[in-house]
Amino acid sequence: MSDRCLAIIGGGPAGLFCAIQAADAGLRIQVFEKNRACARKLLMSGSGQCNITHDGETRAFLTHYGDNGSFLKPALLNFQNHDLVTFFSEHGVQLETEPGGKIFPVSRKAHDILEVLIRECSLAGVKIRSEEPVIEVSHESGRFLIRTGKDSLYVDAVVIATGGETYPATGSTGDGFRLARTLGHQVTGTGPALTSVNVQNYLFADLSGISFADLPITLFRDGKKIRTHTGDLLFTHTGLSGPGILDFSRFIRPGDLLKVSFVPGNDAQKVNAILVELIAAAGNRQVKTVLGKFDLPERLIRKLMEIAGIDLELTGPHLSKKDRTSLVDLITACPFVVRSLGGPDEAMATRGGVALGEVNPKTMESKFLPGLFFIGEVLDIDGDTGGYNLQAAFSTAMLAAKRIRMIEGQNLSSSSK
Ligand SMILES: Cc1cc2nc3c(=O)[nH]c(=O)nc-3n(C[C@H](O)[C@H](O)[C@H](O)COP(=O)(O)OP(=O)(O)OC[C@H]3O[C@@H](n4cnc5c(N)ncnc54)[C@H](O)[C@@H]3O)c2cc1C
């Protein structure tokens, strides 16, 4: 082993996996972890069951990281979901795919995943320095000076794998963003992602628990339409949740307007025409009975009529054009003004992070500071629910390790000449 050193800051899935994969590069590897135990967030993932990745082609994967999927293409092609499955099965943890595509350990224990990572680090001679947060990293004459609460040391390469800034109790408190800035890297605006939204003057609290499949949700800001997302939606006590909202939340800000259509595939004009026809054919039936034809939950129909100020006993022939228009608007574009997003203790990921333009997507190395790497959630990458974040952590870790092995290989061959 050479006397060259690699410091990995953060003992989460990205940091530990990078250490394992870089182990045969021949340098001394130390993982600095601020907590007593590594990877607390990994243990919470998938409610402790660890939804480690997702089934499907890489091309489909790339669509699950908001607007930043293309940065991950080299990482996800180099180390794909099936490579991750193979790695764990070769190390004694079998994985299985749920009907919707989520992949979990058969045991449903995140702990089994962590056990492999810790064991392989130990077998590879990686030193894990727990309860040793890195406070500062500086770059001096081609080497990096690492300062922890207990020690200062020079290393030849540094991997920043400190995660994001949500669930701070797990150790992810945004330290990596600060370290990146002091090393000259830009950090794009960070905030909560994979979170529910709280709604101003929310009128649906008594419908909490009712969920809907595949509803189109349109986001407006300052009167302008920003984008539409389709996904499952859940009413909560304070607003909206469900995978459709969680995956969309990276784009949502307080004050935004969300409009939800409860009748996917039908615009207001079409719904109005259908309603006119249904009422004409329904004789003296009540409006709420006619609305049942749209396959909406009865409690939602009552709520929408209540909001529109329409008597629940009103019969079809007595529905005014104005009230019909209000109903159609609520069915096709029900408005929700966002009061706030879930806070750091609720958001499962961080949007924003180390700016991708300054990191080489083929190596995860800084574009202007050779030997400095960023992997995992510290990057401006956040995935949808379904295993996309952990796959990104493992794939970016693998790419950085590959580059470190290459650099060390070159160093060895030039020193032996
Ligand atoms: C409740 C919950 C459930 C989730 N479920 C899933 C899921 O099922 N599937 C999925 O794909 N994703 C899931 N995620 C997201 C996923 O867990 C993260 O994206 C992933 O853990 C990121 O890995 P990472 O190694 O980059 O960072 P982290 O896992 O956050 O690890 C970073 C590590 O760095 C350490 N650290 C931070 N600062 C310092 C410092 N200054 N010095 C030393 N150490 C430091 C931290 O203590 C931590 O151990 C979930 C997240 C949460 C909160």
Ligand as a Chemical Component Dictionary entry (heavy atoms), coordinates in Angstrom:
data_LIG
# 
_chem_comp.id                   LIG 
_chem_comp.type                 NON-POLYMER 
_chem_comp.pdbx_formal_charge   0 
_chem_comp.three_letter_code    LIG 
# 
loop_
_chem_comp_atom.comp_id 
_chem_comp_atom.atom_id 
_chem_comp_atom.alt_atom_id 
_chem_comp_atom.type_symbol 
_chem_comp_atom.charge 
_chem_comp_atom.model_Cartn_x 
_chem_comp_atom.model_Cartn_y 
_chem_comp_atom.model_Cartn_z 
_chem_comp_atom.pdbx_ordinal 
LIG C1  C1  C 0 -37.197 8.846  5.875  1  
LIG C2  C2  C 0 -36.432 8.644  4.611  2  
LIG C3  C3  C 0 -36.706 7.559  3.801  3  
LIG C4  C4  C 0 -36.005 7.389  2.608  4  
LIG N1  N1  N 0 -36.277 6.285  1.859  5  
LIG C5  C5  C 0 -35.597 6.088  0.698  6  
LIG C6  C6  C 0 -35.810 4.909  -0.073 7  
LIG O1  O1  O 0 -36.537 4.001  0.329  8  
LIG N2  N2  N 0 -35.146 4.810  -1.255 9  
LIG C7  C7  C 0 -34.265 5.777  -1.708 10 
LIG O2  O2  O 0 -33.700 5.632  -2.789 11 
LIG N3  N3  N 0 -34.016 6.860  -0.954 12 
LIG C8  C8  C 0 -34.635 7.035  0.231  13 
LIG N4  N4  N 0 -34.357 8.135  0.993  14 
LIG C9  C9  C 0 -33.286 9.044  0.550  15 
LIG C10 C10 C 0 -31.904 8.394  0.774  16 
LIG O3  O3  O 0 -31.891 7.815  2.061  17 
LIG C11 C11 C 0 -30.791 9.415  0.633  18 
LIG O4  O4  O 0 -30.889 10.047 -0.620 19 
LIG C12 C12 C 0 -29.424 8.734  0.753  20 
LIG O5  O5  O 0 -29.254 8.225  2.058  21 
LIG C13 C13 C 0 -28.291 9.706  0.438  22 
LIG O6  O6  O 0 -27.080 9.031  0.646  23 
LIG P1  P1  P 0 -25.743 9.864  0.937  24 
LIG O7  O7  O 0 -24.714 8.837  1.294  25 
LIG O8  O8  O 0 -25.474 10.783 -0.157 26 
LIG O9  O9  O 0 -26.069 10.768 2.216  27 
LIG P2  P2  P 0 -26.577 10.377 3.687  28 
LIG O10 O10 O 0 -27.267 9.078  3.686  29 
LIG O11 O11 O 0 -27.319 11.566 4.155  30 
LIG O12 O12 O 0 -25.235 10.199 4.499  31 
LIG C14 C14 C 0 -24.382 11.293 4.773  32 
LIG C15 C15 C 0 -23.501 10.951 5.956  33 
LIG O13 O13 O 0 -22.536 11.994 6.115  34 
LIG C16 C16 C 0 -22.375 12.263 7.494  35 
LIG N5  N5  N 0 -21.866 13.632 7.643  36 
LIG C17 C17 C 0 -22.513 14.779 7.346  37 
LIG N6  N6  N 0 -21.708 15.834 7.580  38 
LIG C18 C18 C 0 -20.522 15.343 8.026  39 
LIG C19 C19 C 0 -19.286 15.925 8.428  40 
LIG N7  N7  N 0 -19.102 17.240 8.439  41 
LIG N8  N8  N 0 -18.274 15.115 8.807  42 
LIG C20 C20 C 0 -18.445 13.763 8.817  43 
LIG N9  N9  N 0 -19.604 13.146 8.460  44 
LIG C21 C21 C 0 -20.622 13.928 8.051  45 
LIG C22 C22 C 0 -23.779 12.066 8.063  46 
LIG O14 O14 O 0 -23.746 11.851 9.457  47 
LIG C23 C23 C 0 -24.269 10.859 7.268  48 
LIG O15 O15 O 0 -23.927 9.660  7.919  49 
LIG C24 C24 C 0 -35.019 8.322  2.205  50 
LIG C25 C25 C 0 -34.739 9.412  3.024  51 
LIG C26 C26 C 0 -35.427 9.571  4.222  52 
LIG C27 C27 C 0 -35.101 10.734 5.091  53 
# 
loop_
_chem_comp_bond.comp_id 
_chem_comp_bond.atom_id_1 
_chem_comp_bond.atom_id_2 
_chem_comp_bond.value_order 
_chem_comp_bond.pdbx_ordinal 
LIG C1  C2  SING 1  
LIG C2  C3  SING 2  
LIG C2  C26 DOUB 3  
LIG C3  C4  DOUB 4  
LIG C4  N1  SING 5  
LIG C4  C24 SING 6  
LIG N1  C5  DOUB 7  
LIG C5  C6  SING 8  
LIG C5  C8  SING 9  
LIG C6  O1  DOUB 10 
LIG C6  N2  SING 11 
LIG N2  C7  SING 12 
LIG C7  O2  DOUB 13 
LIG C7  N3  SING 14 
LIG N3  C8  DOUB 15 
LIG C8  N4  SING 16 
LIG N4  C9  SING 17 
LIG N4  C24 SING 18 
LIG C9  C10 SING 19 
LIG C10 O3  SING 20 
LIG C10 C11 SING 21 
LIG C11 O4  SING 22 
LIG C11 C12 SING 23 
LIG C12 O5  SING 24 
LIG C12 C13 SING 25 
LIG C13 O6  SING 26 
LIG O6  P1  SING 27 
LIG P1  O7  DOUB 28 
LIG P1  O8  SING 29 
LIG P1  O9  SING 30 
LIG O9  P2  SING 31 
LIG P2  O10 DOUB 32 
LIG P2  O11 SING 33 
LIG P2  O12 SING 34 
LIG O12 C14 SING 35 
LIG C14 C15 SING 36 
LIG C15 O13 SING 37 
LIG C15 C23 SING 38 
LIG O13 C16 SING 39 
LIG C16 N5  SING 40 
LIG C16 C22 SING 41 
LIG N5  C17 SING 42 
LIG N5  C21 SING 43 
LIG C17 N6  DOUB 44 
LIG N6  C18 SING 45 
LIG C18 C19 SING 46 
LIG C18 C21 DOUB 47 
LIG C19 N7  SING 48 
LIG C19 N8  DOUB 49 
LIG N8  C20 SING 50 
LIG C20 N9  DOUB 51 
LIG N9  C21 SING 52 
LIG C22 O14 SING 53 
LIG C22 C23 SING 54 
LIG C23 O15 SING 55 
LIG C24 C25 DOUB 56 
LIG C25 C26 SING 57 
LIG C26 C27 SING 58 
# 
